[in-house]
Amino acid sequence: METCSRCGKDISKPEATTCAIGFAYDENGLVVCYKCCATIDRQYMHDHGKITLYLTPSPSPVGSIKTGYNVINWPGTLGFRCVRVALGRNNIGRKRIDVWFEDNVLGYWHGVQYGENTQLIHCKKITPQAYRRSVG
């Protein structure tokens, strides 16, 4: 059993049916629980105005947002529902997906995914004006 270096929570090993180990390592190699991963990623977004996350299909779009995509961190403990998705082309990766999402604290964000065999999405903070122009 491991202990989270940030919150002190004991981290039990997940069920044998998963390949996850139940925790991550921070930049110093210390054990971090998945909940603390969200805190670390959120702080990184706040401090740097950019982050690389994962674009995943949403199992069921909710309410008026019918894009069907979410932007999440690696363990899935931090997530944002995409407000708009635009499909395009790229000269190297062939396929390009642009997404826009927002957070009450972190503000407005734009993410770009290049290629067909990846879930990585490169996100950066944008101005409210740019967000409104893009989302409509």
C-alpha positions in Angstrom: 0.0 0.0 0.0 1.3 3.5 -0.9 0.6 6.8 0.8 -0.1 10.1 -1.2 2.8 12.5 -0.6 0.4 15.5 -0.8 -2.8 14.6 1.1 -1.5 11.6 3.2 -4.3 9.3 2.0 -3.5 5.6 1.9 -3.8 4.4 -1.7 -5.0 0.8 -2.1 -4.2 -1.2 -5.1 -7.1 -1.3 -7.6 -8.9 -4.4 -8.7 -7.0 -7.0 -10.7 -9.2 -6.3 -13.8 -7.4 -2.9 -14.4 -3.9 -2.2 -15.5 -3.8 1.0 -13.4 -1.5 1.0 -10.3 -3.8 3.4 -8.4 -1.4 6.3 -8.1 0.9 8.6 -10.1 4.3 10.1 -9.5 4.9 13.9 -9.4 7.8 15.8 -10.9 9.9 14.9 -7.9 9.1 11.1 -8.1 6.8 11.2 -5.1 3.6 9.1 -5.0 0.4 11.1 -5.6 -3.2 9.9 -5.5 -5.4 10.5 -8.5 -7.4 13.2 -6.7 -4.2 15.1 -6.1 -3.3 14.7 -9.7 -6.3 16.9 -10.5 -5.1 19.5 -8.1 -1.6 19.5 -9.6 -2.9 19.7 -13.2 -5.4 22.5 -12.3 -2.5 24.5 -10.6 -0.3 24.0 -13.7 -3.1 25.3 -15.9 -3.4 28.4 -13.7 0.3 29.1 -13.5 1.3 28.4 -17.1 -1.8 29.0 -19.2 -1.3 25.8 -21.2 -1.3 22.1 -20.7 -1.4 18.8 -22.6 -4.4 16.7 -21.7 -6.6 14.0 -23.4 -9.5 14.3 -25.7 -12.1 11.6 -25.1 -15.6 10.9 -26.5 -18.3 11.7 -24.1 -20.6 8.7 -23.3 -23.7 10.9 -23.4 -23.8 14.6 -24.1 -25.7 16.5 -21.4 -28.1 19.4 -21.8 -27.6 21.9 -24.6 -24.0 20.9 -25.1 -24.0 18.2 -27.7 -20.4 18.0 -28.8 -19.8 14.6 -27.4 -16.2 15.3 -26.3 -14.5 15.8 -23.0 -11.0 17.1 -22.2 -9.5 15.2 -19.2 -6.3 14.6 -17.4 -4.6 11.2 -17.4 -6.4 9.5 -14.5 -9.7 11.2 -15.5 -10.0 13.2 -12.2 -10.0 16.6 -13.9 -12.4 17.0 -16.8 -14.0 19.7 -18.9 -17.0 19.2 -21.3 -16.3 20.7 -24.7 -18.7 23.5 -25.7 -17.7 23.4 -29.4 -15.8 21.0 -31.6 -14.5 21.8 -35.1 -13.1 19.1 -37.4 -10.4 20.1 -39.8 -7.3 19.0 -41.7 -3.6 19.3 -41.0 -0.8 19.0 -43.5 1.2 16.5 -41.3 -1.3 14.7 -39.2 -4.1 14.8 -41.8 -6.8 15.2 -39.1 -7.2 18.2 -36.8 -9.8 18.6 -34.0 -10.2 22.0 -32.3 -12.2 22.2 -29.1 -13.3 25.0 -26.8 -14.1 24.7 -23.1 -14.4 26.8 -20.0 -14.0 26.7 -16.3 -15.4 29.1 -13.6 -12.0 29.6 -12.1 -9.5 28.8 -14.9 -11.3 30.8 -17.6 -11.6 30.1 -21.3 -9.5 27.4 -23.2 -8.9 26.2 -26.7 -7.4 22.8 -27.5 -6.0 21.3 -30.6 -5.5 17.6 -31.4 -3.4 16.6 -34.5 -3.5 13.2 -36.2 -5.7 10.1 -36.0 -3.9 7.8 -33.6 -3.7 9.9 -30.5 -5.8 11.4 -27.7 -3.3 14.0 -26.7 -4.7 17.6 -27.0 -2.6 20.7 -26.6 -4.6 23.3 -24.6 -4.0 27.0 -24.0 -5.9 29.7 -22.3 -7.6 32.3 -24.5 -9.2 35.6 -23.9 -13.0 35.9 -23.4 -13.3 37.8 -26.7 -11.5 35.0 -28.6 -13.7 32.4 -26.9 -16.9 34.3 -27.8 -15.8 34.7 -31.4 -15.1 30.9 -31.7 -18.1 29.6 -29.8 -20.6 32.1 -31.0 
